């Protein structure tokens, strides 16, 4: 009796040497390679973009007299790019000779690991970026007047009874802490949204193809 289409498909993508359905096998292999290659290209472009932005931001921030923002932003962006390179090496190490299902499963495991790491560091990344921006505008240029102190002095003239803590307005400290806590709490979600914007379409294709393969495996 002839084999069912579902059984042919199942054997086709589960075995590299399957001769029953070579066209089906080639189709799955091509789709798998296409998804991973597109993601790899976007991921590489993203790393290059972050690196270039860091290299451009540092001299510009110094030129416009906000080095206290430029330097920490440069360090954090280069750290993000470095983490990205490490994950890229793991992505490049995925065995391309495995069958299409195993290849996609390995890639899917990699994406989950990468996204979990991104969510974790985003809780620290966004508060750090915000602090860098505040520091840049507060301290100004190296060796010059501190704009933040001038701002506080003007406030004290207008509000002489203003409550101060460590030389800073209490309401400003509370506001700063509130924003930092919000960014720490929701930083992971912001990181997830960022990944979905950049890689959402490819990841949806990955989920759909894996779901198709899983259905054939249980057929």
C-alpha positions in Angstrom: 0.0 0.0 0.0 1.3 3.4 -0.9 2.4 5.6 2.0 0.3 8.5 3.1 1.4 12.0 2.2 1.9 12.8 5.9 4.2 9.8 6.3 6.2 10.7 3.2 6.6 14.3 4.5 7.6 13.1 7.9 10.3 10.8 6.5 11.3 13.5 4.1 12.4 16.0 6.7 13.5 13.7 9.5 16.2 12.0 7.4 18.9 13.6 5.5 19.4 10.5 3.3 15.7 10.0 2.7 14.9 9.2 -0.9 11.2 8.8 -0.5 10.5 12.5 -0.8 13.6 14.4 -2.0 11.6 17.4 -3.2 9.8 17.7 0.2 13.2 17.3 2.0 14.8 19.9 -0.2 11.9 22.3 0.4 12.2 22.1 4.2 16.0 22.3 4.1 15.8 25.4 1.9 13.2 27.1 4.2 15.3 26.3 7.2 18.5 27.7 5.7 16.6 30.8 4.4 15.2 31.6 7.8 18.5 31.2 9.6 20.5 33.1 7.0 18.1 36.0 7.0 18.3 36.2 10.7 22.1 36.0 10.7 22.4 38.8 8.2 20.1 41.1 10.2 21.9 40.2 13.5 25.2 41.0 11.9 23.9 44.3 10.6 22.5 45.1 14.0 25.9 44.5 15.7 27.7 46.6 13.1 25.1 49.4 13.5 25.6 49.4 17.3 29.3 49.5 17.0 29.3 52.3 14.4 26.8 54.3 16.5 29.1 54.0 19.5 32.1 55.1 17.6 30.3 58.1 16.1 28.6 59.1 19.4 31.8 59.4 21.4 33.5 62.2 19.5 30.1 64.0 18.8 29.3 64.0 22.5 32.7 65.4 23.3 32.4 68.0 20.6 29.0 69.3 22.0 30.3 69.3 25.5 28.5 66.3 27.0 31.3 63.8 27.4 29.8 62.4 30.7 27.1 61.0 28.5 29.2 60.0 25.5 31.8 58.0 27.5 29.4 55.7 29.4 27.1 55.4 26.4 30.1 54.3 24.3 31.1 51.8 26.9 27.6 50.3 27.3 27.1 50.1 23.5 30.4 48.5 22.9 29.5 46.0 25.7 26.2 45.2 23.9 28.1 44.7 20.6 30.6 42.4 22.4 27.8 40.3 23.8 26.2 40.2 20.3 29.5 38.9 18.8 29.6 36.1 21.4 26.1 35.1 20.5 26.9 35.3 16.8 29.7 32.9 17.3 27.3 30.5 18.9 24.9 31.0 16.0 27.6 30.3 13.4 28.6 27.1 15.3 25.1 25.5 14.8 25.6 22.3 12.8 24.5 23.0 9.2 24.8 19.4 8.3 22.0 18.3 10.6 18.6 17.6 9.1 16.2 20.6 8.7 14.3 19.9 11.8 17.3 19.5 14.1 18.9 22.6 12.4 15.8 24.7 13.2 15.5 23.3 16.7 19.1 24.3 17.4 18.4 27.8 16.0 15.2 28.1 18.0 17.1 27.1 21.2 19.7 29.8 20.3 17.0 32.5 19.8 15.5 31.7 23.2 18.8 31.9 24.9 19.6 35.2 23.2 16.2 36.7 23.9 16.4 35.6 27.6 19.8 37.2 27.9 18.6 40.4 26.2 15.6 40.6 28.5 17.9 40.2 31.5 20.5 42.9 30.6 17.7 45.3 29.4 16.7 45.7 33.0 20.1 47.3 33.6 20.8 48.7 30.2 17.9 51.2 30.0 18.4 52.7 33.5 22.1 53.0 32.7 21.4 54.8 29.4 19.0 57.2 31.3 21.6 57.9 34.0 24.2 58.6 31.2 21.9 61.1 29.6 21.2 62.8 33.0 25.0 62.9 33.8 25.8 64.3 30.3 23.5 67.3 30.7 24.1 67.7 34.5 28.0 67.8 34.5 28.5 69.4 31.0 32.1 69.5 29.7 35.4 68.5 31.3 36.8 71.3 33.5 33.9 73.8 32.8 31.0 75.0 34.9 28.6 72.3 36.0 25.2 73.1 34.4 23.4 71.1 37.1 24.8 73.2 39.9 23.7 76.4 38.1 20.2 74.9 37.7 20.0 74.1 41.4 21.2 77.6 42.3 18.5 79.2 40.2 15.9 76.9 41.8 17.1 78.0 45.3 16.6 81.6 44.3 13.0 80.9 43.3 12.3 78.4 46.1 14.7 79.1 49.0 12.8 76.7 51.3 13.2 73.8 48.9 14.2 70.5 50.7 17.7 69.4 49.7 19.4 66.0 50.0 23.1 65.6 49.2 23.0 69.0 47.6 20.2 68.0 45.3 16.5 68.9 45.3 14.5 66.2 47.1 11.8 66.2 44.4 14.5 65.7 41.7 16.0 62.8 43.5 12.6 61.2 44.0 11.8 61.7 40.4 15.1 60.3 39.2 14.7 57.2 41.4 11.1 56.7 40.2 12.1 56.7 36.6 15.1 54.4 37.2 12.8 51.9 39.0 10.3 52.1 36.1 13.0 51.4 33.6 14.4 48.5 35.7 10.9 47.0 36.0 9.9 47.4 32.4 13.3 47.2 30.8 12.8 43.5 30.0 9.6 44.2 28.2 11.2 47.1 26.3 14.0 44.7 25.3 11.4 42.2 24.0 9.6 44.9 22.0 13.0 46.0 20.5 13.7 42.4 19.4 10.2 42.0 17.9 10.6 45.1 15.9 13.9 43.9 14.4 13.3 40.2 14.1 9.6 39.6 14.7 8.7 38.6 11.1 11.5 36.0 10.9 10.7 34.6 14.3 7.1 34.2 13.3 8.2 32.2 10.2 10.4 30.1 12.5 7.5 29.3 14.8 5.2 28.5 11.9 7.7 26.1 10.2 8.6 24.4 13.5 4.9 23.9 14.2 4.4 22.4 10.8 7.3 20.0 11.4 6.1 19.1 14.9 2.7 18.2 13.4 4.3 16.0 10.8 6.4 14.3 13.5 3.3 13.3 15.4 1.3 12.3 12.3 
